[in-house]
Amino acid sequence: MQYMLTNDAMQIANEWQKYKGYTVRPLDSTTSYYQKIIRDNIQKENFLIYGGTPEIRSIFQNYSLYVTLLDRSEEIIRAMGYLTLERVPIASNESFIKENWLCIEETKRKYDLILGDDAINMVRWCDFDLFLYNAHRLLVEDGLFVCHLLVKPYDHFIDQDFFDIVNQYHRKTILSQFDLASRLNFICYDKNSYAMGWQRTITMLGKKRLAVLNTQFDFVDTFKFCNSQFYCPPQMQFEQLVQRYFKIVEIFYPHEHEYCLFEPVYCLQRK
């Protein structure tokens, strides 16, 4: 599945810029946490990023640290590069490896620090174990994996009616369009597969129903090119799985919006 419903690099970059503040991009508090982790490990040598998250790449560019980017889509990596500090597809401090996170070949190179912003959510829940296993074998002994993920929202958010959400937004119980977007995704969450995503929400709710919000927030126009689908397991199940391979060092929660309750960032140490 494509991340975006276009292959044009500049269009991808322009669309991705629209998502700032939404769940698909790290918030300022999350970016600050990444910066702290990278700064604390600045004396290390080998760094890896799953995907092309511009905010993380910019930190490495700012510190002039060499980093490897790992993803199956070179188009996305290069497009995201236009949103980094250097504003180039692949900067001089970066190298790109085109590989599927679930099919990583054996490599002699091991990494001290791996960062993945929402990367694990891009694979199905049944593949989380393989994803974590691969991250484990790419790390040096006691290496760190900083794993930002989306987890299952509360059941009462999933079971809520669309028009109840609209009314809450009008009454300002839902404080921002960023939380509104997430709450709309929540009611389209699949309790069996743990899946939700922008195109799924547009399809399930329908463009006519979503048009009710257009005077304040055009959900369809905002996310019409974003094809990211997230698999968001219950947090307890994720933690039980992750401890096969990692020790949980700490859990950081961004704090800008209500939806941050369901977006923990795990600092994991290889067992």
Secondary structure, 3 states (H helix, E strand, C coil): CCCECCCCHHHHHHHHHHCCCCCCCCCHHHHHHHHHHHHHCCCCCCEEEECCCHHHHHHHHHHCCCEEEEECCHHHHHHHHCCCCCCCCCCCCEEEEECCCCCCCCCCCCEEEEEEECCHHHCCHHHHHHHHHHHHHHEEEEEEEEEECCCCCCHHHHCCCHHHHHHHHHCCCCCCHHHHHHHHHHCCCCCCCCEEEHHHHHHHHCHHHHHHHCCCCCHHHHHCCECCEEECCCHHHHHHHHCCCEEEEEEECCCCCHHHHHCCEEEEEEC
